[in-house]
Amino acid sequence: MKKIKFIALAFLALTLGSCMGDGYADPDLTEKVPASPWGNNSLREKNVISIADLKTQFATIINSDNGYKLIEKDMMIKAVVTGNDVSGNIYNQVSVQDASGAIIIAINGSGLSGYLPVGQEILVNLKGLYIGSYKKLPQIGGVNTKLSDGSLGIGKIERAIWNEHFKILNPGEADASTVVPEEFDLTKLTDAAYMEANVCKLMTLKKVKFASANGTNVWAPDDTNTSLELIDAETGKRINKNNLVVRNSGYSKFANEVVPQGVFDITGIFTRFGNTWQIVLRNTDDLKASETGGTLEKPYTVAQALEKINAGTAGDAKVYATGIIVKVKDVDTGTYGNATFVISDDGKDTEGKTLDVFRCFNIDGAKWTEETKGILVPGKKVVVSGTLLDYNGTKEIKGGNLISIK
């Protein structure tokens, strides 16, 4: 009889265990929800705070560089995964974000993207974990012992501990399309408050080029980590490497791929190393060709050219612009062989809506002659090249050539 009872109890336990594999009772017993095979499904939302509040509470530790502290209070965060180890460029980490800010979670385990895909919302029980920073990069983790000198610092959460501290919300419903990056404001590149508020976020830096891109250089040769410099495509100026770089792992899946040439919008996790922004790509899909203007294929309209000049973002790079000739001011067919004329988008001479094409040469840089100057007449649509500038209140595109006229 005892043997029969034991078998019955074992069968009952097996049955209950199988049910837990399919779902679990909500802590408030309101409904049965799907259970995830990862994490702690018994966690319930309690004492949830924003990431911004978390970083404010531990600001002294985070700003102390390499500091760390045990979180002893009952508190949780509820956030969405924005980056993981899918390409190997991010290693043993995920980035998470809520409406207030973002933070890194360091986990001693691989294959994180398998159960923490981009778009997955998670609940994290912070009590018993550590918070700190490495070179002022805020992160949740464990404690690491430095082998060289035995010093302690913020490190990774052991996987077994991590498994007890997080819960996957709405398993199977992660939607990466809901994770929309913010645009990085390059004018605030050295703004300390801007860095503090936005560090760890998924962001996009628009219209930049890789300084090292030459058709042969790769992302991270010989298994070495690299920091690639960028050029602001709108101004043609290199972005100071002490302020911002693109950081790449020598162990990423794209480490030996060629760095692409062209103008890109770069999306990534915007981390920091001290006071230097480090953009970490999640994969090369984070590179999108910029919708640039001012190119031969897509020249600026007069309105766009004026906008660049008035905003002070024209720079000194060569650009292309198109418009209709309003009037011809001068055509030199002698020593200089250049011409000055005025264009607008509609062919009208409206104040504030015209652009002077100053000292422009003919097609292919040829000088104007008595035979060729006759093509420059009002009403003709042109494409011209040159640099944009404001010369004592006159908006100009200067020092280029006529590209086409019709």
Secondary structure, 3 states (H helix, E strand, C coil): CHHHHHHHHHHHHHHHHHHHHHCEECCCCCCEECCCCCECCCCCCCCECCHHHHHHHCHHHHHCCCCEEECCCCCEEEEEEEECCCCCCCCCEEEEECCCCEEEEEEECCCHHHCCCCCCEEEEECCCCEEEEECCEEEEEEEEECCCCCCEEEECEEHHHHHHHEEECCCCCCCHHHCCCEECCHHHCCCHHHHHHHCCCEEEEEEEEECCCCCCCECCHHHCCEEECEEECCCCEECCCCCEEEEECCCCCCCCCECCCCCEEEEEEEEEECCEEEEECCCHHHEEECCCCCCCCCCECHHHHHHHHHHCCCCCCCEEEEEEEEEEEEECCCCCCCEEEEEECCCCCCCCCEEEEEEEECHHHCCCCCCCHHHCCCCCEEEEEEEEEEECCEEEEECCEEEEEC
